[in-house]
C-alpha cells in the first residue's frame, strides 16, 4: 500500500500507510482538501500536532485500521462511553 509522509509541528517526519493515516478524520479531510493523491511524494505538514501526539495518533490508527466504519451518527442516541474497548481504555490512560 502507498505511504504518506506526515510532518509534526516540531519537524519530525513520519512515513505512514495512507489507509492508516486516513483513520484520522482530520488527516483524511486534510488530504481531500489539499487534493492529494495516494501516490504523491509531498510531505503533509501538521502544524498543530507535535511528534509525541502524532506518534500516539499513528499507534491508535494502526491498531484500528481494520475496524469496520462507525455507524452513522444518530442524533437521538446518547453518547455512550461504555463501548470503549479495554485496549482503548488502557491506551488513553
VMD Tcl script that builds the backbone (N, CA, C; Angstrom):
set m [mol new atoms 279]
animate dup $m
set s [atomselect $m all]
$s set {name element resname resid chain x y z} {
  {N N UNK 1 A 0.838 -1.179 0.000}
  {CA C UNK 1 A 0.000 0.000 0.000}
  {C C UNK 1 A 0.882 1.242 0.000}
  {N N UNK 2 A 0.392 2.312 -0.591}
  {CA C UNK 2 A 1.210 3.526 -0.654}
  {C C UNK 2 A 1.358 4.179 0.720}
  {N N UNK 3 A 2.469 4.866 0.885}
  {CA C UNK 3 A 2.740 5.577 2.124}
  {C C UNK 3 A 2.615 7.074 1.917}
  {N N UNK 4 A 2.467 7.780 3.021}
  {CA C UNK 4 A 2.399 9.229 3.008}
  {C C UNK 4 A 3.317 9.726 4.113}
  {N N UNK 5 A 3.883 10.911 3.921}
  {CA C UNK 5 A 4.766 11.495 4.926}
  {C C UNK 5 A 4.022 12.607 5.646}
  {N N UNK 6 A 3.980 12.493 6.975}
  {CA C UNK 6 A 3.331 13.483 7.819}
  {C C UNK 6 A 4.411 14.176 8.636}
  {N N UNK 7 A 4.372 15.512 8.660}
  {CA C UNK 7 A 5.376 16.266 9.410}
  {C C UNK 7 A 4.733 16.937 10.615}
  {N N UNK 8 A 5.271 16.642 11.788}
  {CA C UNK 8 A 4.750 17.224 13.025}
  {C C UNK 8 A 5.193 18.679 13.152}
  {N N UNK 9 A 4.616 19.376 14.126}
  {CA C UNK 9 A 4.938 20.792 14.333}
  {C C UNK 9 A 6.395 20.999 14.719}
  {N N UNK 10 A 7.026 19.985 15.305}
  {CA C UNK 10 A 8.431 20.107 15.678}
  {C C UNK 10 A 9.371 19.510 14.627}
  {N N UNK 11 A 8.835 19.282 13.426}
  {CA C UNK 11 A 9.665 18.931 12.282}
  {C C UNK 11 A 9.919 17.452 12.047}
  {N N UNK 12 A 9.469 16.588 12.924}
  {CA C UNK 12 A 9.690 15.152 12.729}
  {C C UNK 12 A 8.763 14.635 11.632}
  {N N UNK 13 A 9.316 13.810 10.739}
  {CA C UNK 13 A 8.539 13.262 9.627}
  {C C UNK 13 A 8.260 11.787 9.890}
  {N N UNK 14 A 6.997 11.423 9.722}
  {CA C UNK 14 A 6.542 10.049 9.912}
  {C C UNK 14 A 6.049 9.527 8.573}
  {N N UNK 15 A 6.576 8.381 8.140}
  {CA C UNK 15 A 6.083 7.746 6.918}
  {C C UNK 15 A 5.073 6.682 7.332}
  {N N UNK 16 A 3.842 6.849 6.843}
  {CA C UNK 16 A 2.723 6.033 7.303}
  {C C UNK 16 A 1.931 5.538 6.103}
  {N N UNK 17 A 1.383 4.331 6.212}
  {CA C UNK 17 A 0.468 3.816 5.203}
  {C C UNK 17 A -0.708 4.784 5.072}
  {N N UNK 18 A -1.095 5.094 3.857}
  {CA C UNK 18 A -2.172 6.060 3.608}
  {C C UNK 18 A -3.467 5.647 4.298}
  {N N UNK 19 A -3.797 4.375 4.242}
  {CA C UNK 19 A -5.049 3.925 4.856}
  {C C UNK 19 A -5.018 4.081 6.375}
  {N N UNK 20 A -3.848 3.907 6.966}
  {CA C UNK 20 A -3.719 4.133 8.409}
  {C C UNK 20 A -3.884 5.618 8.702}
  {N N UNK 21 A -3.234 6.470 7.916}
  {CA C UNK 21 A -3.353 7.918 8.125}
  {C C UNK 21 A -4.802 8.371 8.002}
  {N N UNK 22 A -5.542 7.757 7.081}
  {CA C UNK 22 A -6.935 8.160 6.857}
  {C C UNK 22 A -7.878 7.696 7.970}
  {N N UNK 23 A -7.377 6.890 8.914}
  {CA C UNK 23 A -8.196 6.561 10.090}
  {C C UNK 23 A -8.469 7.816 10.907}
  {N N UNK 24 A -7.584 8.793 10.785}
  {CA C UNK 24 A -7.811 10.086 11.427}
  {C C UNK 24 A -8.687 10.912 10.496}
  {N N UNK 25 A -9.875 11.258 10.967}
  {CA C UNK 25 A -10.795 12.050 10.144}
  {C C UNK 25 A -10.149 13.376 9.776}
  {N N UNK 26 A -9.389 13.957 10.696}
  {CA C UNK 26 A -8.728 15.234 10.435}
  {C C UNK 26 A -7.735 15.102 9.286}
  {N N UNK 27 A -6.894 14.075 9.326}
  {CA C UNK 27 A -5.902 13.882 8.266}
  {C C UNK 27 A -6.596 13.526 6.958}
  {N N UNK 28 A -7.608 12.681 7.012}
  {CA C UNK 28 A -8.351 12.315 5.801}
  {C C UNK 28 A -8.952 13.554 5.142}
  {N N UNK 29 A -9.589 14.403 5.932}
  {CA C UNK 29 A -10.190 15.631 5.401}
  {C C UNK 29 A -9.121 16.551 4.828}
  {N N UNK 30 A -7.997 16.641 5.522}
  {CA C UNK 30 A -6.897 17.484 5.056}
  {C C UNK 30 A -6.393 17.014 3.690}
  {N N UNK 31 A -6.217 15.710 3.523}
  {CA C UNK 31 A -5.753 15.168 2.241}
  {C C UNK 31 A -6.757 15.465 1.135}
  {N N UNK 32 A -8.045 15.330 1.453}
  {CA C UNK 32 A -9.084 15.628 0.467}
  {C C UNK 32 A -9.082 17.110 0.115}
  {N N UNK 33 A -8.966 17.975 1.128}
  {CA C UNK 33 A -8.960 19.419 0.896}
  {C C UNK 33 A -7.754 19.855 0.074}
  {N N UNK 34 A -6.616 19.183 0.301}
  {CA C UNK 34 A -5.401 19.511 -0.446}
  {C C UNK 34 A -5.394 18.872 -1.830}
  {N N UNK 35 A -6.342 17.965 -2.082}
  {CA C UNK 35 A -6.408 17.284 -3.369}
  {C C UNK 35 A -5.231 16.364 -3.597}
  {N N UNK 36 A -4.719 15.792 -2.529}
  {CA C UNK 36 A -3.546 14.927 -2.655}
  {C C UNK 36 A -3.957 13.519 -3.041}
  {N N UNK 37 A -3.206 12.949 -3.973}
  {CA C UNK 37 A -3.400 11.556 -4.365}
  {C C UNK 37 A -2.556 10.675 -3.459}
  {N N UNK 38 A -2.909 9.403 -3.411}
  {CA C UNK 38 A -2.184 8.459 -2.571}
  {C C UNK 38 A -0.728 8.284 -2.994}
  {N N UNK 39 A -0.416 8.562 -4.243}
  {CA C UNK 39 A 0.935 8.308 -4.727}
  {C C UNK 39 A 1.820 9.550 -4.751}
  {N N UNK 40 A 1.373 10.655 -4.194}
  {CA C UNK 40 A 2.187 11.863 -4.178}
  {C C UNK 40 A 3.269 11.744 -3.117}
  {N N UNK 41 A 4.408 12.365 -3.408}
  {CA C UNK 41 A 5.551 12.289 -2.503}
  {C C UNK 41 A 5.645 13.492 -1.567}
  {N N UNK 42 A 4.704 14.417 -1.642}
  {CA C UNK 42 A 4.760 15.606 -0.803}
  {C C UNK 42 A 4.608 15.250 0.667}
  {N N UNK 43 A 5.233 16.074 1.500}
  {CA C UNK 43 A 5.096 15.928 2.944}
  {C C UNK 43 A 3.878 16.736 3.372}
  {N N UNK 44 A 3.037 16.146 4.205}
  {CA C UNK 44 A 1.845 16.832 4.699}
  {C C UNK 44 A 2.186 17.453 6.051}
  {N N UNK 45 A 2.203 18.787 6.126}
  {CA C UNK 45 A 2.525 19.430 7.400}
  {C C UNK 45 A 1.321 19.420 8.338}
  {N N UNK 46 A 1.584 19.108 9.583}
  {CA C UNK 46 A 0.550 19.143 10.627}
  {C C UNK 46 A 1.031 20.128 11.698}
  {N N UNK 47 A 0.850 21.424 11.443}
  {CA C UNK 47 A 1.444 22.457 12.298}
  {C C UNK 47 A 0.889 22.518 13.719}
  {N N UNK 48 A -0.231 21.892 13.978}
  {CA C UNK 48 A -0.819 21.938 15.322}
  {C C UNK 48 A -0.640 20.642 16.103}
  {N N UNK 49 A 0.198 19.725 15.569}
  {CA C UNK 49 A 0.367 18.415 16.210}
  {C C UNK 49 A 1.857 18.148 16.417}
  {N N UNK 50 A 2.267 18.009 17.678}
  {CA C UNK 50 A 3.681 17.719 17.916}
  {C C UNK 50 A 3.963 16.230 17.700}
  {N N UNK 51 A 5.231 15.869 17.687}
  {CA C UNK 51 A 5.608 14.494 17.333}
  {C C UNK 51 A 5.097 13.468 18.344}
  {N N UNK 52 A 5.048 13.815 19.629}
  {CA C UNK 52 A 4.564 12.858 20.632}
  {C C UNK 52 A 3.096 12.522 20.391}
  {N N UNK 53 A 2.296 13.531 20.089}
  {CA C UNK 53 A 0.868 13.311 19.837}
  {C C UNK 53 A 0.673 12.573 18.516}
  {N N UNK 54 A 1.410 12.970 17.474}
  {CA C UNK 54 A 1.275 12.315 16.173}
  {C C UNK 54 A 1.657 10.839 16.280}
  {N N UNK 55 A 2.681 10.545 17.053}
  {CA C UNK 55 A 3.090 9.151 17.257}
  {C C UNK 55 A 1.944 8.351 17.888}
  {N N UNK 56 A 1.238 8.946 18.859}
  {CA C UNK 56 A 0.103 8.275 19.502}
  {C C UNK 56 A -1.059 8.102 18.519}
  {N N UNK 57 A -1.326 9.115 17.706}
  {CA C UNK 57 A -2.398 9.019 16.706}
  {C C UNK 57 A -2.099 7.873 15.746}
  {N N UNK 58 A -0.850 7.786 15.293}
  {CA C UNK 58 A -0.457 6.722 14.365}
  {C C UNK 58 A -0.568 5.355 15.040}
  {N N UNK 59 A -0.153 5.267 16.297}
  {CA C UNK 59 A -0.266 4.000 17.033}
  {C C UNK 59 A -1.732 3.580 17.148}
  {N N UNK 60 A -2.610 4.529 17.499}
  {CA C UNK 60 A -4.039 4.232 17.631}
  {C C UNK 60 A -4.621 3.800 16.278}
  {N N UNK 61 A -4.281 4.548 15.218}
  {CA C UNK 61 A -4.819 4.257 13.887}
  {C C UNK 61 A -4.327 2.906 13.373}
  {N N UNK 62 A -3.084 2.564 13.656}
  {CA C UNK 62 A -2.542 1.271 13.238}
  {C C UNK 62 A -3.319 0.133 13.898}
  {N N UNK 63 A -3.648 0.292 15.168}
  {CA C UNK 63 A -4.414 -0.732 15.878}
  {C C UNK 63 A -5.818 -0.870 15.293}
  {N N UNK 64 A -6.419 0.254 14.897}
  {CA C UNK 64 A -7.815 0.257 14.459}
  {C C UNK 64 A -8.005 0.222 12.939}
  {N N UNK 65 A -6.943 0.040 12.176}
  {CA C UNK 65 A -7.037 0.147 10.712}
  {C C UNK 65 A -8.020 -0.832 10.073}
  {N N UNK 66 A -8.238 -1.975 10.689}
  {CA C UNK 66 A -9.139 -2.974 10.109}
  {C C UNK 66 A -10.535 -2.961 10.720}
  {N N UNK 67 A -10.800 -1.980 11.575}
  {CA C UNK 67 A -12.132 -1.865 12.177}
  {C C UNK 67 A -13.166 -1.521 11.110}
  {N N UNK 68 A -14.395 -1.986 11.273}
  {CA C UNK 68 A -15.456 -1.571 10.340}
  {C C UNK 68 A -15.749 -0.089 10.537}
  {N N UNK 69 A -16.262 0.577 9.511}
  {CA C UNK 69 A -16.564 2.003 9.668}
  {C C UNK 69 A -17.622 2.196 10.749}
  {N N UNK 70 A -17.531 3.311 11.472}
  {CA C UNK 70 A -18.527 3.544 12.522}
  {C C UNK 70 A -19.901 3.780 11.915}
  {N N UNK 71 A -20.957 3.431 12.649}
  {CA C UNK 71 A -22.309 3.677 12.123}
  {C C UNK 71 A -22.574 5.172 12.020}
  {N N UNK 72 A -23.508 5.520 11.155}
  {CA C UNK 72 A -23.873 6.928 11.020}
  {C C UNK 72 A -24.355 7.450 12.364}
  {N N UNK 73 A -24.058 8.713 12.621}
  {CA C UNK 73 A -24.485 9.322 13.880}
  {C C UNK 73 A -26.005 9.383 13.956}
  {N N UNK 74 A -26.520 8.971 15.070}
  {CA C UNK 74 A -27.950 9.068 15.335}
  {C C UNK 74 A -28.124 10.164 16.374}
  {N N UNK 75 A -28.762 11.256 15.972}
  {CA C UNK 75 A -28.887 12.402 16.864}
  {C C UNK 75 A -29.649 12.065 18.135}
  {N N UNK 76 A -30.515 11.077 18.099}
  {CA C UNK 76 A -31.314 10.726 19.268}
  {C C UNK 76 A -30.604 9.752 20.207}
  {N N UNK 77 A -29.525 9.166 19.728}
  {CA C UNK 77 A -28.809 8.187 20.544}
  {C C UNK 77 A -27.864 8.915 21.505}
  {N N UNK 78 A -27.879 8.482 22.748}
  {CA C UNK 78 A -26.971 9.067 23.726}
  {C C UNK 78 A -25.538 8.669 23.387}
  {N N UNK 79 A -24.621 9.560 23.702}
  {CA C UNK 79 A -23.211 9.234 23.535}
  {C C UNK 79 A -22.833 8.252 24.635}
  {N N UNK 80 A -22.324 7.105 24.232}
  {CA C UNK 80 A -22.006 6.067 25.207}
  {C C UNK 80 A -20.502 5.979 25.398}
  {N N UNK 81 A -20.100 5.845 26.622}
  {CA C UNK 81 A -18.681 5.668 26.912}
  {C C UNK 81 A -18.366 4.249 27.340}
  {N N UNK 82 A -19.392 3.421 27.557}
  {CA C UNK 82 A -19.133 2.050 27.986}
  {C C UNK 82 A -18.829 1.117 26.818}
  {N N UNK 83 A -18.822 1.651 25.597}
  {CA C UNK 83 A -18.498 0.855 24.417}
  {C C UNK 83 A -17.001 0.894 24.094}
  {N N UNK 84 A -16.206 1.515 24.943}
  {CA C UNK 84 A -14.776 1.651 24.690}
  {C C UNK 84 A -14.087 0.325 25.025}
  {N N UNK 85 A -13.274 -0.158 24.078}
  {CA C UNK 85 A -12.579 -1.432 24.295}
  {C C UNK 85 A -11.539 -1.288 25.402}
  {N N UNK 86 A -11.142 -2.409 25.969}
  {CA C UNK 86 A -10.134 -2.366 27.032}
  {C C UNK 86 A -8.804 -1.849 26.486}
  {N N UNK 87 A -8.485 -2.173 25.213}
  {CA C UNK 87 A -7.250 -1.663 24.614}
  {C C UNK 87 A -7.292 -0.144 24.569}
  {N N UNK 88 A -8.417 0.433 24.110}
  {CA C UNK 88 A -8.544 1.885 24.040}
  {C C UNK 88 A -8.489 2.511 25.428}
  {N N UNK 89 A -9.146 1.892 26.396}
  {CA C UNK 89 A -9.133 2.428 27.763}
  {C C UNK 89 A -7.705 2.469 28.303}
  {N N UNK 90 A -6.938 1.399 28.089}
  {CA C UNK 90 A -5.541 1.378 28.529}
  {C C UNK 90 A -4.707 2.390 27.754}
  {N N UNK 91 A -4.959 2.510 26.464}
  {CA C UNK 91 A -4.214 3.429 25.609}
  {C C UNK 91 A -4.409 4.875 26.052}
  {N N UNK 92 A -5.605 5.211 26.489}
  {CA C UNK 92 A -5.932 6.592 26.848}
  {C C UNK 92 A -5.537 6.964 28.275}
  {N N UNK 93 A -4.990 6.028 29.026}
  {CA C UNK 93 A -4.577 6.332 30.408}
  {C C UNK 93 A -3.358 7.218 30.429}
}
mol reanalyze $m
mol bondsrecalc $m
mol representation Tube
mol addrep $m
